[in-house]
Amino acid sequence: MGHGIFSGPDDTPGFYAPVHRALAEPILLGGAPRALAIVNGTLAGAIGLGLRLWLAGLAIWAIGHALSVWAARRDPQFVDVARRHLRYPVWMRP
């Protein structure tokens, strides 16, 4: 077994390359995608510090981070999927 066309990677000596998890998993910051967490924190900081609306800034950060963590648990690539979805014109969407 292993001499056919569709042999597995263990059957061919010298052609094994381990793939580290860091190359395949998305970069998360506190459970949310890194770019979205940075934008959310910046917006919350601007409202909380710049406009001196401390409670509003804290609420925006907590709700935004909780929603992005929830979405990242369902699909860690949801930000990239949303960007790709928005590139298509409206008449091409189902």
C-alpha positions in Angstrom: 0.0 0.0 0.0 1.4 3.4 -0.8 2.8 2.6 -4.3 -0.2 4.1 -6.1 -0.8 7.5 -7.5 -2.6 8.8 -4.5 -0.2 7.8 -1.8 -0.1 9.8 1.5 2.7 12.2 2.6 4.2 9.5 4.9 4.8 7.2 1.9 7.3 9.6 0.1 10.6 9.9 2.0 12.2 13.3 2.1 9.0 15.3 1.3 7.7 16.1 4.7 7.3 19.7 5.8 5.7 20.6 9.1 3.3 23.5 9.0 3.2 25.6 12.2 -0.1 26.7 13.6 0.9 30.4 13.4 0.9 30.2 9.6 -2.6 28.9 9.4 -4.5 30.7 12.2 -5.6 34.4 12.1 -3.9 36.9 14.4 -6.3 37.7 17.2 -6.1 40.4 19.9 -8.1 39.5 23.0 -10.1 37.0 20.8 -11.0 39.6 18.2 -9.3 40.2 14.8 -6.3 42.5 15.4 -7.2 45.2 13.0 -10.8 45.4 14.2 -9.7 45.4 17.9 -7.3 48.3 17.1 -10.0 50.3 15.3 -12.5 49.6 18.0 -10.1 50.7 20.8 -9.1 53.8 18.9 -12.7 54.9 18.3 -13.6 54.2 22.0 -10.5 56.1 23.1 -11.3 59.1 20.9 -14.8 59.3 22.3 -13.8 58.6 25.9 -10.8 60.8 26.1 -11.3 63.3 23.3 -15.0 64.1 23.9 -14.7 63.3 27.7 -17.6 60.9 27.4 -16.0 58.2 29.6 -19.0 56.0 29.9 -19.9 56.2 26.3 -16.3 55.3 25.3 -16.2 52.4 27.7 -19.6 51.1 26.4 -18.6 51.4 22.8 -15.4 49.5 23.5 -17.1 46.7 25.5 -20.0 46.2 23.1 -17.7 46.4 20.0 -15.2 44.0 21.4 -17.8 41.5 22.6 -19.5 41.5 19.1 -16.2 41.0 17.3 -15.1 38.2 19.7 -18.5 36.5 19.1 -18.1 36.9 15.3 -14.5 35.6 15.4 -15.6 32.5 17.2 -18.1 31.8 14.5 -15.7 32.6 11.6 -12.1 33.9 12.4 -11.9 35.3 8.8 -15.1 37.3 8.9 -13.4 40.7 8.4 -11.7 39.5 5.2 -15.0 37.9 4.0 -16.9 41.2 4.6 -14.3 43.2 2.7 -14.5 40.8 -0.2 -18.3 40.9 -0.1 -18.3 44.7 -0.3 -16.1 44.8 -3.4 -18.8 43.3 -5.6 -21.5 45.6 -7.0 -25.0 45.4 -5.6 -26.4 43.9 -8.8 -24.0 40.9 -8.5 -25.1 40.0 -4.9 -27.7 37.3 -4.4 
